[in-house]
């Protein structure tokens, strides 16, 4: 491996430890829930989930969306961190473990 690639790998390791450098604007994911797989995503500032709870409640969130908000908290804009239900993840209520 050449020295240029070694430097890039080292830089990538440093960046990976600083998730606040990244802002996620859109994503599409498969979430393996307790009963089924669900498509969960963020597009144009709106979260979506294919689960029944998301589509049947007017609050605009579900456990799958809230879990992703917790996992990606430092990489989401403030609006996307809290969009949906007012009970969505708040770092003051339950800080993430390091």
C-alpha positions in Angstrom: 0.0 0.0 0.0 1.4 3.4 -0.9 1.9 6.2 1.6 -0.8 8.3 0.1 -3.4 5.6 0.8 -2.1 5.1 4.4 -2.5 8.8 5.0 -6.1 8.7 3.7 -6.9 5.8 5.9 -5.6 7.5 9.0 -7.5 10.7 8.1 -10.7 8.6 7.7 -10.2 7.1 11.1 -9.9 10.6 12.6 -13.0 11.8 10.8 -15.0 8.7 11.9 -14.4 9.8 15.5 -16.0 13.2 14.7 -19.5 12.5 13.5 -20.4 16.2 14.0 -18.4 16.9 10.8 -21.2 15.2 8.8 -24.7 16.4 8.0 -27.1 13.9 6.6 -29.7 15.5 4.4 -31.4 12.4 3.0 -31.2 8.6 3.6 -33.0 5.4 2.9 -32.6 2.4 5.2 -34.0 -1.0 6.0 -34.9 -1.3 9.7 -35.3 -4.8 11.1 -38.1 -4.3 13.5 -39.5 -6.8 16.0 -42.0 -8.2 13.6 -41.0 -7.1 10.1 -38.5 -5.1 8.1 -39.4 -1.5 7.5 -38.2 1.1 5.0 -37.2 4.2 7.0 -35.9 7.4 5.5 -35.4 11.1 5.5 -36.0 13.2 2.4 -36.6 16.9 2.0 -36.7 17.3 5.8 -39.5 14.7 6.2 -39.1 11.4 7.9 -41.0 8.4 6.6 -41.5 4.8 7.7 -43.4 1.9 6.1 -44.6 0.6 9.5 -48.3 0.6 10.4 -47.7 2.9 13.5 -46.2 5.6 11.3 -49.0 5.6 8.8 -51.9 5.2 11.3 -50.9 8.0 13.8 -51.0 11.7 13.1 -47.8 12.4 15.1 -45.4 11.8 12.2 -43.1 9.4 13.9 -42.6 5.9 15.2 -40.1 3.9 17.2 -38.1 3.2 14.0 -37.7 6.9 13.2 -37.0 7.8 16.8 -34.3 5.1 16.9 -32.6 6.5 13.8 -32.8 10.0 15.2 -31.0 8.8 18.3 -28.3 6.9 16.3 -27.7 9.8 13.9 -28.3 12.7 16.3 -25.0 14.4 15.8 -25.2 14.1 12.0 -28.7 15.5 11.6 -29.7 19.1 11.3 -31.6 20.4 14.4 -34.9 20.3 12.4 -34.3 16.7 11.4 -33.3 15.7 14.9 -36.7 16.7 16.3 -39.1 16.5 13.4 -42.1 14.4 14.0 -43.6 13.8 17.4 -42.8 16.1 20.3 -41.6 13.0 22.2 -38.7 12.5 19.8 -35.3 12.0 21.2 -33.8 14.8 23.2 -30.2 14.7 24.4 -31.2 16.4 27.6 -33.7 13.7 28.4 -31.5 10.7 27.6 -27.8 11.3 26.6 -26.3 8.8 24.2 -23.7 6.5 25.7 -20.2 7.0 24.2 
